[in-house]
Amino acid sequence: MVANIQTIAFQGVEAVPVEVQVHLAPGQNAFTVVGLPDKSVAESRERVRAALSAVGLALPYDRITINLSPADLPKDGSHYDVPIALGLLVAMGALPQGAVSDFCVMGELGLDGTLIGVPGALPAAMAALAKNKGLICPADCGPEAAWSGLAAPDKPGIIAAAHLLEAINHLRGVALLPPPQARPSPMAAHMPDMADIRGQAEARLALEVAACGGHNLLMSGPPGAGKSMLAARLLGILPPLTARERLEISVIESLSSKRGGVRLAARRPFRTPHHSASMAALIGGGRQAKPGEISLAHCGVLFLDELPEFSRQSLDALRQPIETGHVDVARAEAHVSYHARFQLVAAMNPCRCGHADDASLACHRLPLCRQEYLAKLSGPLLDRFDIRINVPPVPLSQMIDDEKGEGSEAVAARVVRAQAVQLARQECLNARLDGETLRELANPDARGRKLLDSIVDDGGLTARGFNRILRVARSLADLAGRDVLTDKDIATALVWRGHA
C-alpha cells in the first residue's frame, strides 16, 4: 500500500513542495525514513509511533518505508511528523487518500499525540494557497497561517488541530474544526519622540534626511553625546509599513520563530545586536542557515552601537548586502537567499577612551589611540555610509532648557511627503538611485556643479562616494520641495561625507 501526503521544505523564505510517500510491504517489522533527512526528521519515527499509540492505533507488522521526495533536497526540522503520521494512517486504511489530497501538512507531534507549533506556518500557507491547496497545521500555527488568506470561505481552508485525534476526526467528518481566525497585529509600542532631543540641530537634520532617502548614517562623538538616543528616534519618523513590507517582515519572523504563532508586523523592525555577535548571528547561517540580524532588520533599521568593537570580518560581510538588499547564505547542507534591505545606522566614539576631541579628558596615548581604534573599520565599509556626522556634547544650558525641539509627528509628516515624491518620480528611495537616472534627477544648478567640479578635481573621492553625495543632496532638495539641487544641498552633502 502506498500513500502520498504533501508537505514543504524551506529554502530561505521560499517554501518548496515535498511529497511524503508511505510504503507498506510484507516483511520484517521495520520503520525507515529516506530522502536526505537530518537527525530531527529521523527521530520522527519514535514520535509518530508513540503518538499513534496514544490515539489507540498500533503500527502494522510490516516493513514501513517513508520517502521524502525529492530525495536530493536537504530536509530538517520537526514539521514532518504530522505528514508522516497522516501518511501512515492513509496507508493503513484508517483515512481515505482523498481526505488529505487537497492539503499541505506540517506540524510536530508530541508523544501523547499533541500537535506542537513549528516555525514557517505563514510561508507554508502562502505556498499552499499558490497551489490551490489547504493547510493542516497545529492549532498554535492556525492564526499565523490565516494571515495568508487561506482561511477565507472561497479557499481550500486551514485545519488547525491541537491533537492528532482532532485532525483525524475532522478529516473523517466526525467532528469538524472551526477555521482559525487571524489574530490582530499587536499595537505599536510607544516610540521615543524627537522632542526629547535638546540641541543637536545638525544631527537632527541628518537623521531626517537619512529617514527621507533611506540613507545609511554613521554618528561619531564622545560618550553621552546622544548618539544612541538619536538612533532610537529614527523609527518614529519613518513612514508606515506597506502591505507588501508587512508580509515580507512577517515571513522572516515566522521562519526565525521557535514555535510559530507570529502576528503580522505592525511596525518596522529596529535591531540592535551586541558587538559580541558572531558573523553567523549578524549575517545569517548556522547549521540550518537561519536568518541573521540583517534579515530580521528587513524594511527597518539595523543599529550597530560601538561600531569598531564588532569583529572586522562581520562588518566587512555587511558590504554586499548593503548594496544588493539580500544575502546569500551558503553552507555545506544549504544554499539560501534572504531579504536584507535594511537601513544601517551606526555609532562610535572618536577613540577607545572616547575623548580624543577634548584635550582635558583625552588619554595619554593620543594620537595612537585614535589610529588603532579607527583602523578596525575598513575603507570600503565607511564608503557605504551616505552620511557621516560628528555629534558633539550638548551644553548644560541647553540640557536644562524647558524649550522642546520639534516632535516626531511633524518630522514624520515631512518625511512621508518627501518619500511620496520620490516613489512617484522614480519608484524607489533616493538611496537606491543609480546610473543615468541618478544623473538626470540629481542634476545641480550652475553653482552646485561648480562646487562639485572643484571637489572632483581635488581627488580623494571615489565613484561610489560621488554618487552618494548626489543622493544625499537629492534628499535635501526633496525635503525642501526643490526640483533642482542647489550649491547649499551639495555643500551639506559634502560636509557629511568629510570633503568640506
N, C-alpha and C positions, 0 to 999 in steps of 0.2 A: 504494500500500500504506500502511495506517495501523496504527500500533501504540500501545498505551496502557500506561503504567507509572505506578504510584502512588508519590509521594514526599511530602515535607512542607515547610512553611514555618513559621517560628517567629514568633509574636506574643507577646512576653513569655515566660511559662512555658507557653503554650499551643502545641501542635503542630497546625497547620492542614493538612488534606489538600490536596495539589496533584497534578494529573494531568499527566503529561508525554505529549503527543501528538506522535508522529513521523509525518510525511507525506512519502512519496517520490513524485515526479511526473516524467514525462519532460520533459526540457528542459535548459537550460544548467546546468553544474555549479555549484551554489551551496549554501551552508550558512547558514541563517538561524535565529536564536533570537528568538522574540517572546513577549510576555506580561510586560511591565514588568521585565525582568531588569536587574540592575546590572552594573557592569564585570566583576566576578569571574565572573558567570554567562555573560556574552557571551564571555569568554576561554575558556570550557569547550570551544568549537569546536575550538581548536587542541590542547588536551589530549586530547580524545576522538579526534581524527584521529590523533595520534601514538600513543596507547595501542592503538588498533585495529591500527595498522600494526605495533606491537611484537608482537602475537599472530598476525600473518600475515594480517590482513584489511585490505582496502582499501575505502574508501567508494565507493559506486556513482556512475557519471557521471550523476547525476540532480539535480534540484532538491530539496534537503532542507530541510524546514521543521519546526522544533521549537516547539511551542506549550506554554507553561506556564499551565495553567488552574486557577483563574480568573485571567483576564488582568489584572483590576484590582487584584490583590493584589501589593504590592511584594515582590520576591524578591531576596535577597542571599546570599552565601556560595558556597563551592565544593562543597557536598554534592549539587549537581545533576549533577555529572559522571557518576557511575555510572548513575543512572537514564536519562540521555540516551544513554549508550553501550549499555545493555541494550535501550532502545527502538529504537535503530538496528539492533541485531542481530536483533530480532524483525521489524522492517520489512524487513530484507534476507533473511529466511528462515533465518538461522543458528540461531535459537531459536524454539520454538513459543510462541504467545501464552499458552497455558495454563500454561507453566512459570513465568511471572512474575505471573500474575493474582492470586495469593494472597499477594503480598508487597508490602511498602512498602520502597523502596530509597533509600539515601543513601550518600554517600562521595565523596571527591576522588580523581582519577586523576593518577598521575604519568605522565611522558612514556613510561616503559618499561612501562606497564600496572599498576604497583603501586597498590594501594588505600591511600590515606592517611587517617588518622583525622581526624574532624571533631567539633566540639562538638555537644551536643544528642542523643547517642545514647539516653540514658535517657528523656527525654520523648518521643522519636520511637518508642521501643519501647512505651511506655505507650499512645501514641495508636494504634499498630498493634494492640496487644492489645485495645483497646476496640472496634476494628472487626473483630476476629477474623481478623487478617492476620499473616503472618510479617514478618521484617525481614531485608533483605540489607544488610550494612554491612562496613566494613573490619575486619580482624582485631583491630586495636588497640581498636576500639569494642565488640567482642563481649562481653568480661567486664562492661563497664558496662551494656550492654543487657540482659544476663542477669539483672540485679537486678530487672527488671520482672516476672519470672516467665514471660516469653515463651519461654524455653528449656526449660520443663517438657515432659515427654513428651506430655501431653494438649493441648499448644498447637501453633499452626502452626509455630513454630520460628524459629531465627535462623541465617542463613548468614553466617558471619564469615570472609571470604576475604582473604588477603594479596595476591592478584594477580587481575587480571581473568580470566585463563585458569582459575584455580581456581573462580571463580564460574560461568563458562560450563560447565566440566566437571561441576560439581555439579548445575546446572540440567538438563543433558542426561543425568544419571545415569551418567556415565562414571567419576567419582571423587568419592564423597560426602565431605563435610567433617564432622568431629565437631562437635556443638553446643558452643558456648563455655561455659566454667564461670565463674560469678561469683567474682571474687577476694574473699577475706575482707576485712572492714573493717580499716583499719590500727589497730594497737594505740594506745590513747590514751596520749599522751605524759605523762610525769610532770608534774603541775601543782604550782605553788608552794603551800606549806602555810600556813594561818593561824597555826600555831605559831611561825612565823618573826617575827611581828609583836611588838614589845616595846611595852608601854604601849598608848595609843590605845584606851582602853576604849569611849569614845563612838563613835569611828569604826568599831570592830569591831561594835558593836551596830547601827549604821546600815547597815553592809554586810550583816549578817544579815537585817535587816528588809527591805532592798531585794531580797535574794535570795528571801525568803519571799513577798513580794507582787508581785514583778516591777516594783518602783518605779524611777523614774529618780533618779539620785544625782549631786549636784554637791559636790565637795570643794574647799575653798579653804584655802590655807595657804602658808607660806614654802617656798622650795626646800629639798629634803632632808627634809621632814617625814614622807614616806612615802605620799604620795597615789597615786603610780603603783604602789607596792608593794601597797597595799590593793586597788586596782582589779584587779591581776593575779591576786589570790586569789579574786575573785568566782566565776570559772568553776569552781573546785574545790568550791564549796559549793552549786552548782545541781544540781537533780535530773537523772538520766539522761534521754536523749532518748527520746521515744515513737517507735513505728514510723512514724507519720504525719510527725512532725517530721524524722526521718532522711531520709525520702523527699523532703520539700519542700526541705531544705537541699541534698541531692544534685542535685536537678533544677536549682537555681540555679547550683550549681558546674559542672554539666555544660554549661549554656549559656554560662558565663563562661570555660570552659577553651579553650585554644588548639587542641588536637588530640584532645580527648576522653580517654577512659580513666580517668575519675574513679572512686573507690570510694564505697560507701555510707558516709555520715557516721557517725563513731563518737563524736564529741563536739560540743558546742555551739561555734559559731564565736566567736572573740574578735578583732575587727577593730580595728586601731589606726592609722588613716590619719594621715599627717603633716599639720601645719596648713597646708602649702602646697597641699594637694589642691584641685583645681578643683571647681566645683559639679557638673559632669557626672560627675566621678570619685566624688563623695560621694553624690549623689542618683541617678545613672544618666543615660545619654544617649549623646552622641556620634553619629556618622553612622549607626551600626547600632542605636542605642538599647539599649546593653548595660546589665546590672545594675550599680548603684553599690554603694558600701560599705554603705549601709543595707540593701540587699537581701542582700548577702553576709553580713551580720550577722543575718539572719533566724533567729529562735529562739535567738539568742545575745546577745552583748554588743558594743556599739559604744562604744569608749573614745576620747574626744577629749581628749588631753592638751594643755595650754596653750590652753584653750578660746578666750580672747579673741584669739588670734593667727590663728584661722580668719577667712576673709572673712565680713563680716556677711551678705552675700547668701546664702552657702552655709548659714550657721547658721539663718537665717530660713526657708530652704527645708525644714528639718527639721520645722517645726512641724506641718504637715498629716500627714506620715507617722507622727509620734509618736501622733497621735490615732486615725488610721484603721487602721494596721497594714499599709498597702500604699501604693505610689507609682505615680502615672500619669505616664509619660514621653511627652510629645507633641513630635514632630518633624515636619518637612515630609514625610518619607518613611515615618514610622511613628508609631503611637499605641499604646503597650503599657502593661500594668499588671504590676507585680512585687510579690511578697510583701515586706513590710518591717516585720515585728513584732519589733522589737529592744528591748533594754533599754539605755537611754542612760546612760552613766557618764562624767562629765567632771571634769577637774581644772584648777585655775587658781591663780595667785598673787594675793595681795591687791592688787598693783600691778605695774608693769613691773619695778621693781628687786626686788620680791619681799619687801621688809622693811617694809611700811607699818605693821605692828603692833609693830615693835621700834625705838624711838627711837634706839638706839645704832647701828643699821645702816641706817636709812632714809636715802634721798637727800634733797637739799635742796629738791626740787620738790613735796613734800607740802604740801597735800592735792591739788594739781592733778594730780600723777602718778596717784593712785588714781582720780580722777574721769575722766581721759582713758582710762584702761585699762578701767574698767568700763563706760564709755559704748559700747563696741563690742558689748555684749550687750543685746539688746532686752528690754523688759519681758515681752512675750508668750512669748519663749523661756524666760526664767528662771521664768516662771509654770508651765512644764511640768515642772519638776523637783519631784518629790514631797518629796525630802529634800535639804536644803542645810545642810552642816555645815562647821565650821572644824576644820582638822587642825593642831594646834599642834606645835612641835618636841618631840621626845622627850628628856627629861632624860638626861644622860650616865649617871647612876646606874642608870636602867632599861635603857639600851643594853648595859651590861656585866654586867647581872644574868643569872645562869645559869638562872633560872626561866623556863620557856617558857609561852606562852599556850596556850589551848585549840586543839587541832588542827582541821583542816578536816573530818576524818571525823565528829567529834562534832557540829560545827556543821551539816554537811550532813544528818545524821540528823534534827535538829530542823526544818530547812527542808523536808525531804521530808514529815515528818509534818504540818507546818502547811499545805503545799500540798495534801496529800491531803484535809485537812479542807475547804479552800476549794473544790476541784474537786467534792467530794461535795455541798457545800452550795449552790454557785451556778454550777458548771460553768465557772468562769473564775477567774483570779487576782484578788486584791483591786484591783490597779492598773486593771483593766478594769471594775470595778463602776460603775454609774451609775444615775441615776433613782431610782425608788421602791425598787428592790432595794437600792441603797446606803443609803437612809434606813432601810429595815427592818433590814438586817443590821448597820449601824454606829450603832445607837441607843445613846447613852451613858446611864449612870446619872444620878441627880439631880445629883450634884456635878460630873460631867463636862458635863452640859447647862448648868449654871450658868456653868461656865468658858467654854464655847463662846459663850453669850449675851453675856458681857462682852466678848469679842473682837469679835463681830459689831457690838455697839453702838459700839465704838471706831472702826469703819470701817477702810478700808485693806485689806480682804480681798475678793478677787473671788469670784464664784460657783465658778469653777474651783479657786481656792485652798481654798475651804471644802470642796469635795468631796475634794480631795487630802488634806486634813488628816484627814478621816474615813477615807479608805482606808488611810493610814499607821497611824492609831490601831487600825483593824481588824486590820492585820497584827501590830501589837504584841500585841494581845489573843490572836490565834491562836497566836503563839509561846509565850505564857504559858498557853495552854489555857483561856482565859476566853471565855464566850459573850457577856458584856456588857462594853462599853467602860467603863473607869474614868476618873476625872479624871487619873490618872497617865498613861494612854495618850494622852489629849487633850493634856495639858501637854507631853509629849515631842514629839508631832507638831507642836504649835505652835512649840516651840523650833526644831525643824528646818525650819520654814517662815519663821523670823525674826520671829515675832509674840509672843515671850515678853515 
